Amino acid sequence: MTFLASVALADDSEMSDFVGGVYRQSGCAVVLDKDTAIVNGKLITRDRDLFATPKGVYVNDKGNYSGPTGVVVKDRDIFDGKGGTVMGNGSFYSGSGVQTFVISKNPVVLRKP
């Protein structure tokens, strides 16, 4: 079984990973471009390695994100931090009580887990 979904362009992948694996807000995220996303109606912006969110500012240092909710370490599609582990699969991020679907520009077929 496969599903048609959306996944970010290469330039948007960091924002998609951030809203899905680091920010950890269940629901729907819309990535507008590499520096802007909306998660459940709330704006997230990026300036280089800084992400401004309603929860506060996060900093990305080579896949280690630190912010008001602690440190989240990214390893490929796995995001591990104080709040637990989240795994990304295409546009769907799930784990530790969080499920986020990220909508962006390019359609892609998700693989079945």
C-alpha positions as CSV (number, residue, x, y, z in Angstrom):
1,M,0.0,0.0,0.0
2,T,1.4,3.4,-0.9
3,F,0.1,6.9,-0.3
4,L,0.5,10.1,-2.3
5,A,1.9,12.8,-0.1
6,S,4.0,15.9,-0.2
7,V,7.6,16.3,0.7
8,A,9.9,19.3,0.7
9,L,12.3,20.3,-2.0
10,A,16.0,19.9,-1.1
11,D,16.1,23.5,0.1
12,D,13.0,23.0,2.3
13,S,14.1,19.8,3.9
14,E,15.7,21.4,6.9
15,M,12.6,23.4,7.7
16,S,10.5,20.2,7.2
17,D,12.8,18.3,9.6
18,F,12.6,21.1,12.1
19,V,8.8,21.4,12.2
20,G,8.3,17.6,12.1
21,G,11.2,16.3,14.3
22,V,12.4,19.1,16.5
23,Y,9.5,21.5,17.1
24,R,7.1,18.5,17.8
25,Q,3.7,19.9,17.5
26,S,1.1,17.3,16.5
27,G,-1.1,18.3,13.5
28,C,-0.3,19.8,10.1
29,A,2.7,21.9,9.1
30,V,2.9,23.8,5.9
31,V,6.4,24.7,4.7
32,L,6.1,27.8,2.5
33,D,9.8,28.1,1.7
34,K,13.2,27.2,3.2
35,D,12.8,29.9,5.9
36,T,9.0,29.9,6.6
37,A,6.5,27.4,7.9
38,I,3.1,27.5,9.5
39,V,2.3,24.8,12.2
40,N,-1.3,24.6,13.3
41,G,-1.7,28.3,12.4
42,K,1.4,29.5,14.1
43,L,4.3,31.1,12.2
44,I,7.9,29.7,12.3
45,T,10.7,31.6,10.7
46,R,14.3,30.7,10.1
47,D,17.4,32.9,9.8
48,R,20.4,30.8,8.9
49,D,20.8,28.5,12.0
50,L,18.2,30.2,14.2
51,F,14.5,29.2,14.2
52,A,12.0,31.6,15.8
53,T,8.9,29.8,17.1
54,P,6.0,30.5,19.4
55,K,7.8,28.3,22.0
56,G,11.0,30.3,21.7
57,V,14.2,30.3,19.6
58,Y,16.0,27.1,18.6
59,V,19.6,26.9,17.3
60,N,20.9,24.3,14.8
61,D,24.5,23.3,15.2
62,K,25.2,20.5,12.7
63,G,22.1,18.6,13.4
64,N,22.0,19.3,17.1
65,Y,19.1,21.6,17.9
66,S,19.0,23.4,21.2
67,G,16.1,25.4,22.4
68,P,13.5,25.9,25.2
69,T,12.5,22.3,25.1
70,G,16.1,21.0,25.4
71,V,18.5,19.4,22.9
72,V,17.3,17.3,20.0
73,V,19.9,15.4,18.0
74,K,19.2,14.5,14.4
75,D,20.6,11.3,12.9
76,R,19.2,10.7,9.4
77,D,15.4,10.4,9.9
78,I,15.6,10.0,13.7
79,F,15.3,12.9,16.1
80,D,16.2,12.1,19.7
81,G,15.8,14.4,22.7
82,K,14.6,14.9,26.2
83,G,11.0,14.6,25.1
84,G,11.6,11.2,23.4
85,T,12.3,10.0,19.9
86,V,10.5,11.0,16.7
87,M,11.1,9.3,13.3
88,G,10.5,10.9,9.9
89,N,9.1,9.0,6.9
90,G,8.7,11.2,3.9
91,S,6.3,13.9,5.1
92,F,5.1,12.1,8.2
93,Y,6.9,12.5,11.6
94,S,5.8,10.3,14.5
95,G,6.9,9.2,17.9
96,S,6.7,10.2,21.6
97,G,3.0,11.1,21.4
98,V,3.6,13.4,18.4
99,Q,2.3,13.0,14.8
100,T,3.0,15.7,12.3
101,F,2.2,15.8,8.6
102,V,4.4,18.3,6.7
103,I,2.9,19.7,3.4
104,S,5.3,21.3,0.9
105,K,5.9,21.6,-2.8
106,N,6.7,18.2,-4.4
107,P,4.5,15.1,-4.4
108,V,6.2,11.8,-3.6
109,V,5.2,8.3,-2.8
110,L,5.8,7.3,0.9
111,R,7.1,3.9,1.6
112,K,5.2,1.6,3.8
113,P,6.8,1.1,7.3
